[in-house]
């Protein structure tokens, strides 16, 4: 029977923790776990927990980066849309000021067309 104490970390968990903190890849850590971990026991569970924690941390960081990129893309698209709205709004305002009677006639005609389309 093997006598293991839970107070001192095993060499496998110490090397895995050092490897994970240095930014090693998941596959390298998994290979190291398979070759150094005893068959079962607390040391293997600790190593698996460290590996899982590192993987979850990397996935969370990747998701955070993706959200940041999406936010930047939406922000630039929103700014572009606001610029277009301002530009076309100014153009429409200038046209209405140039010929107000034509603008009222066009608005009336469009209103009649929409009422005919949506009355059915």
MDAnalysis code that builds the backbone (N, CA, C; Angstrom):
import MDAnalysis as mda
import numpy as np

u = mda.Universe.empty(360, n_residues=120, atom_resindex=np.repeat(np.arange(120), 3), trajectory=True)
u.add_TopologyAttr("name", ["N", "CA", "C"] * 120)
u.add_TopologyAttr("resid", np.arange(1, 121))
u.add_TopologyAttr("resname", ["UNK", "UNK", "UNK", "UNK", "UNK", "UNK", "UNK", "UNK", "UNK", "UNK", "UNK", "UNK", "UNK", "UNK", "UNK", "UNK", "UNK", "UNK", "UNK", "UNK", "UNK", "UNK", "UNK", "UNK", "UNK", "UNK", "UNK", "UNK", "UNK", "UNK", "UNK", "UNK", "UNK", "UNK", "UNK", "UNK", "UNK", "UNK", "UNK", "UNK", "UNK", "UNK", "UNK", "UNK", "UNK", "UNK", "UNK", "UNK", "UNK", "UNK", "UNK", "UNK", "UNK", "UNK", "UNK", "UNK", "UNK", "UNK", "UNK", "UNK", "UNK", "UNK", "UNK", "UNK", "UNK", "UNK", "UNK", "UNK", "UNK", "UNK", "UNK", "UNK", "UNK", "UNK", "UNK", "UNK", "UNK", "UNK", "UNK", "UNK", "UNK", "UNK", "UNK", "UNK", "UNK", "UNK", "UNK", "UNK", "UNK", "UNK", "UNK", "UNK", "UNK", "UNK", "UNK", "UNK", "UNK", "UNK", "UNK", "UNK", "UNK", "UNK", "UNK", "UNK", "UNK", "UNK", "UNK", "UNK", "UNK", "UNK", "UNK", "UNK", "UNK", "UNK", "UNK", "UNK", "UNK", "UNK", "UNK", "UNK"])
u.atoms.positions = np.array([
    [0.849, -1.177, 0.000],
    [0.000, 0.000, 0.000],
    [0.890, 1.235, 0.000],
    [0.539, 2.227, -0.803],
    [1.316, 3.455, -0.929],
    [0.804, 4.454, 0.090],
    [1.717, 5.078, 0.812],
    [1.354, 6.061, 1.809],
    [1.568, 7.448, 1.224],
    [0.476, 8.150, 0.923],
    [0.559, 9.504, 0.389],
    [-0.028, 10.466, 1.393],
    [0.625, 11.580, 1.594],
    [0.070, 12.613, 2.456],
    [-0.515, 13.697, 1.582],
    [-1.585, 14.294, 2.023],
    [-2.231, 15.322, 1.229],
    [-1.608, 16.697, 1.447],
    [-0.662, 16.799, 2.426],
    [-0.059, 18.101, 2.705],
    [0.995, 18.491, 1.685],
    [1.772, 17.544, 1.185],
    [2.845, 17.885, 0.253],
    [2.416, 17.541, -1.168],
    [2.654, 18.460, -2.106],
    [2.276, 18.166, -3.495],
    [3.205, 17.128, -4.089],
    [2.670, 16.341, -4.993],
    [3.488, 15.331, -5.652],
    [4.346, 16.000, -6.708],
    [5.423, 15.345, -7.141],
    [6.253, 15.937, -8.191],
    [5.472, 16.193, -9.472],
    [4.485, 15.355, -9.762],
    [3.702, 15.552, -10.982],
    [2.883, 16.829, -10.901],
    [2.261, 17.077, -9.742],
    [1.444, 18.280, -9.639],
    [2.303, 19.530, -9.601],
    [3.492, 19.451, -9.025],
    [4.376, 20.620, -9.000],
    [4.864, 20.945, -10.403],
    [5.232, 19.920, -11.180],
    [5.709, 20.187, -12.534],
    [4.570, 20.639, -13.434],
    [3.377, 20.112, -13.220],
    [2.234, 20.524, -14.022],
    [1.863, 21.962, -13.700],
    [1.860, 22.319, -12.433],
    [1.546, 23.691, -12.052],
    [2.570, 24.648, -12.639],
    [3.831, 24.267, -12.624],
    [4.865, 25.129, -13.203],
    [4.675, 25.235, -14.706],
    [4.328, 24.135, -15.345],
    [4.121, 24.150, -16.790],
    [2.918, 24.978, -17.174],
    [1.833, 24.900, -16.390],
    [0.632, 25.664, -16.705],
    [0.843, 27.149, -16.455],
    [1.592, 27.480, -15.416],
    [1.809, 28.894, -15.158],
    [2.745, 29.497, -16.184],
    [3.578, 28.685, -16.810],
    [4.477, 29.197, -17.843],
    [3.762, 29.306, -19.185],
    [2.491, 28.868, -19.255],
    [1.721, 29.028, -20.483],
    [1.879, 27.872, -21.446],
    [2.121, 26.658, -20.950],
    [2.270, 25.521, -21.851],
    [0.928, 25.162, -22.456],
    [0.967, 24.449, -23.563],
    [-0.270, 24.105, -24.250],
    [-0.987, 22.976, -23.533],
    [-2.254, 22.825, -23.843],
    [-3.071, 21.798, -23.208],
    [-2.573, 20.406, -23.567],
    [-2.191, 20.188, -24.813],
    [-1.759, 18.854, -25.216],
    [-0.444, 18.478, -24.529],
    [0.470, 19.414, -24.357],
    [1.724, 19.131, -23.664],
    [1.457, 18.802, -22.213],
    [0.566, 19.554, -21.585],
    [0.230, 19.288, -20.191],
    [-0.462, 17.950, -20.043],
    [-1.324, 17.613, -21.000],
    [-2.024, 16.336, -20.936],
    [-1.039, 15.182, -21.091],
    [-0.054, 15.305, -21.977],
    [0.953, 14.257, -22.134],
    [1.761, 14.109, -20.855],
    [2.116, 15.252, -20.256],
    [2.886, 15.211, -19.019],
    [2.061, 14.558, -17.921],
    [0.752, 14.856, -17.880],
    [-0.110, 14.245, -16.877],
    [-0.146, 12.733, -17.053],
    [-0.255, 12.295, -18.294],
    [-0.340, 10.868, -18.547],
    [0.930, 10.132, -18.190],
    [2.100, 10.751, -18.345],
    [3.349, 10.055, -18.089],
    [3.804, 10.170, -16.649],
    [3.424, 11.220, -15.914],
    [3.944, 11.418, -14.569],
    [2.939, 11.091, -13.479],
    [1.668, 11.131, -13.765],
    [0.664, 10.942, -12.734],
    [0.560, 9.474, -12.349],
    [0.401, 9.207, -11.062],
    [0.201, 7.819, -10.630],
    [-1.158, 7.327, -11.091],
    [-1.343, 6.038, -11.038],
    [-2.615, 5.476, -11.483],
    [-3.672, 5.733, -10.418],
    [-4.389, 6.856, -10.557],
    [-5.427, 7.230, -9.609],
    [-4.849, 8.027, -8.456],
    [-5.715, 8.488, -7.577],
    [-5.271, 9.166, -6.386],
    [-5.474, 10.665, -6.444],
    [-5.073, 11.294, -5.366],
    [-5.291, 12.731, -5.206],
    [-4.402, 13.555, -6.129],
    [-3.189, 13.083, -6.405],
    [-2.270, 13.849, -7.255],
    [-2.829, 13.970, -8.664],
    [-3.406, 12.907, -9.183],
    [-3.989, 12.949, -10.516],
    [-5.186, 13.895, -10.542],
    [-5.992, 13.882, -9.495],
    [-7.146, 14.778, -9.412],
    [-6.688, 16.229, -9.359],
    [-5.622, 16.514, -8.615],
    [-5.089, 17.879, -8.549],
    [-4.586, 18.327, -9.917],
    [-3.871, 17.423, -10.600],
    [-3.353, 17.755, -11.927],
    [-4.489, 18.002, -12.917],
    [-5.507, 17.166, -12.847],
    [-6.649, 17.326, -13.743],
    [-7.368, 18.641, -13.447],
    [-7.474, 18.992, -12.171],
    [-8.115, 20.253, -11.802],
    [-7.314, 21.438, -12.324],
    [-5.993, 21.374, -12.213],
    [-5.146, 22.453, -12.729],
    [-5.274, 22.572, -14.243],
    [-5.269, 21.453, -14.917],
    [-5.397, 21.448, -16.370],
    [-6.758, 21.994, -16.797],
    [-7.805, 21.586, -16.113],
    [-9.152, 22.062, -16.409],
    [-9.260, 23.563, -16.166],
    [-8.692, 24.012, -15.054],
    [-8.733, 25.444, -14.731],
    [-8.011, 26.255, -15.809],
    [-6.866, 25.793, -16.251],
    [-6.114, 26.505, -17.284],
    [-6.890, 26.531, -18.606],
    [-7.522, 25.425, -18.941],
    [-8.300, 25.363, -20.181],
    [-9.493, 26.310, -20.119],
    [-10.198, 26.313, -19.008],
    [-11.348, 27.201, -18.845],
    [-10.896, 28.656, -18.893],
    [-9.762, 28.947, -18.285],
    [-9.241, 30.316, -18.298],
    [-8.915, 30.758, -19.723],
    [-8.285, 29.876, -20.511],
    [-7.959, 30.212, -21.898],
    [-9.226, 30.410, -22.724],
    [-10.229, 29.571, -22.509],
    [-11.486, 29.700, -23.252],
    [-12.201, 30.998, -22.884],
    [-12.194, 31.347, -21.596],
    [-12.821, 32.591, -21.157],
    [-12.107, 33.790, -21.760],
    [-10.783, 33.734, -21.814],
    [-10.019, 34.833, -22.407],
    [-10.318, 34.954, -23.900],
    [-10.422, 33.827, -24.596],
    [-10.749, 33.854, -26.023],
    [-12.149, 34.423, -26.250],
    [-13.106, 34.056, -25.406],
    [-14.461, 34.592, -25.524],
    [-14.468, 36.095, -25.252],
    [-13.702, 36.518, -24.268],
    [-13.614, 37.938, -23.950],
    [-13.025, 38.720, -25.127],
    [-11.991, 38.183, -25.738],
    [-11.380, 38.831, -26.909],
    [-12.372, 38.921, -28.074],
    [-13.153, 37.856, -28.277],
    [-14.144, 37.850, -29.356],
    [-15.223, 38.894, -29.106],
    [-15.653, 39.030, -27.866],
    [-16.660, 40.037, -27.525],
    [-16.103, 41.439, -27.752],
    [-14.843, 41.650, -27.403],
    [-14.214, 42.958, -27.642],
    [-14.164, 43.289, -29.129],
    [-13.796, 42.301, -29.957],
    [-13.752, 42.535, -31.406],
    [-15.149, 42.832, -31.951],
    [-16.151, 42.107, -31.479],
    [-17.530, 42.333, -31.913],
    [-18.000, 43.724, -31.505],
    [-17.659, 44.128, -30.294],
    [-18.046, 45.451, -29.818],
    [-17.416, 46.551, -30.674],
    [-16.159, 46.376, -31.047],
    [-15.501, 47.365, -31.900],
    [-16.145, 47.406, -33.282],
    [-16.465, 46.241, -33.831],
    [-17.090, 46.196, -35.155],
    [-18.467, 46.851, -35.127],
    [-19.255, 46.554, -34.108],
    [-20.581, 47.162, -34.006],
    [-20.483, 48.658, -33.758],
    [-19.501, 49.074, -32.982],
    [-19.319, 50.495, -32.719],
    [-18.978, 51.256, -33.976],
    [-18.080, 50.709, -34.797],
    [-17.718, 51.401, -36.035],
    [-18.890, 51.384, -37.021],
    [-19.648, 50.300, -37.071],
    [-20.830, 50.234, -37.933],
    [-21.896, 51.215, -37.489],
    [-22.055, 51.348, -36.195],
    [-23.037, 52.279, -35.650],
    [-22.647, 53.720, -35.970],
    [-21.354, 54.025, -35.843],
    [-20.886, 55.377, -36.169],
    [-21.108, 55.677, -37.656],
    [-20.837, 54.694, -38.504],
    [-21.039, 54.864, -39.946],
    [-22.514, 55.108, -40.258],
    [-23.393, 54.366, -39.591],
    [-24.835, 54.530, -39.798],
    [-25.295, 55.908, -39.329],
    [-24.762, 56.372, -38.230],
    [-25.114, 57.706, -37.738],
    [-24.645, 58.784, -38.717],
    [-23.468, 58.587, -39.305],
    [-22.976, 59.537, -40.304],
    [-23.885, 59.565, -41.529],
    [-24.306, 58.397, -42.001],
    [-25.212, 58.323, -43.152],
    [-26.545, 58.996, -42.830],
    [-27.049, 58.730, -41.630],
    [-28.316, 59.327, -41.225],
    [-28.199, 60.846, -41.224],
    [-27.126, 61.358, -40.691],
    [-26.921, 62.804, -40.660],
    [-26.824, 63.369, -42.074],
    [-26.050, 62.698, -42.922],
    [-25.849, 63.170, -44.291],
    [-27.166, 63.189, -45.080],
    [-27.909, 62.067, -45.068],
    [-29.155, 61.994, -45.834],
    [-30.257, 62.858, -45.219],
    [-30.227, 63.014, -43.913],
    [-31.187, 63.911, -43.263],
    [-30.972, 65.350, -43.690],
    [-29.702, 65.745, -43.760],
    [-29.387, 67.103, -44.222],
    [-29.805, 67.302, -45.676],
    [-29.558, 66.279, -46.513],
    [-29.956, 66.387, -47.925],
    [-31.472, 66.517, -48.055],
    [-32.222, 65.709, -47.298],
    [-33.686, 65.764, -47.365],
    [-34.191, 67.116, -46.871],
    [-33.601, 67.621, -45.795],
    [-34.001, 68.923, -45.255],
    [-33.760, 70.036, -46.285],
    [-32.632, 69.961, -46.981],
    [-32.335, 70.964, -48.009],
    [-33.336, 70.896, -49.156],
    [-33.724, 69.694, -49.575],
    [-34.690, 69.536, -50.667],
    [-36.065, 70.079, -50.269],
    [-36.472, 69.795, -49.012],
    [-37.781, 70.272, -48.549],
    [-37.786, 71.788, -48.483],
    [-36.686, 72.387, -48.042],
    [-36.612, 73.843, -47.978],
    [-36.617, 74.460, -49.375],
    [-36.025, 73.753, -50.333],
    [-35.967, 74.277, -51.701],
    [-37.345, 74.263, -52.362],
    [-38.133, 73.216, -52.117],
    [-39.478, 73.151, -52.726],
    [-40.434, 72.475, -51.747],
    [-41.015, 73.235, -50.842],
    [-41.895, 72.654, -49.820],
    [-43.191, 72.078, -50.379],
    [-43.746, 72.688, -51.419],
    [-45.004, 72.197, -51.981],
    [-44.814, 70.805, -52.599],
    [-43.709, 70.586, -53.285],
    [-43.431, 69.271, -53.869],
    [-43.238, 68.229, -52.767],
    [-42.601, 68.605, -51.659],
    [-42.388, 67.670, -50.552],
    [-43.710, 67.241, -49.936],
    [-44.635, 68.196, -49.770],
    [-45.957, 67.863, -49.218],
    [-46.710, 66.956, -50.186],
    [-46.640, 67.233, -51.483],
    [-47.317, 66.398, -52.484],
    [-46.765, 64.978, -52.508],
    [-45.439, 64.850, -52.429],
    [-44.821, 63.511, -52.411],
    [-45.233, 62.759, -51.156],
    [-45.228, 63.433, -50.001],
    [-45.625, 62.781, -48.744],
    [-47.080, 62.332, -48.813],
    [-47.940, 63.143, -49.409],
    [-49.351, 62.780, -49.556],
    [-49.506, 61.553, -50.454],
    [-48.796, 61.546, -51.566],
    [-48.862, 60.411, -52.494],
    [-48.351, 59.120, -51.869],
    [-47.270, 59.199, -51.160],
    [-46.722, 58.007, -50.489],
    [-47.699, 57.509, -49.433],
    [-48.341, 58.423, -48.719],
    [-49.345, 58.037, -47.724],
    [-50.507, 57.295, -48.342],
    [-50.981, 57.749, -49.496],
    [-52.093, 57.070, -50.183],
    [-51.668, 55.673, -50.642],
    [-50.467, 55.563, -51.203],
    [-49.976, 54.256, -51.662],
    [-49.889, 53.278, -50.489],
    [-49.324, 53.715, -49.366],
    [-49.209, 52.825, -48.201],
    [-50.585, 52.446, -47.649],
    [-51.521, 53.387, -47.646],
    [-52.860, 53.061, -47.122],
    [-53.540, 52.026, -48.021],
    [-53.342, 52.113, -49.330],
    [-53.928, 51.121, -50.237],
    [-53.285, 49.743, -50.054],
    [-51.969, 49.740, -49.818],
    [-51.274, 48.464, -49.646],
    [-51.679, 47.752, -48.355],
    [-51.872, 48.506, -47.287],
    [-52.104, 47.888, -45.984],
    [-53.557, 47.820, -45.582],
    [-54.490, 48.265, -46.422],
    [-55.918, 48.188, -46.111],
    [-56.457, 46.785, -46.346],
    [-55.819, 45.997, -47.122],
    [-56.328, 44.663, -47.473],
    [-56.223, 43.731, -46.356],
])
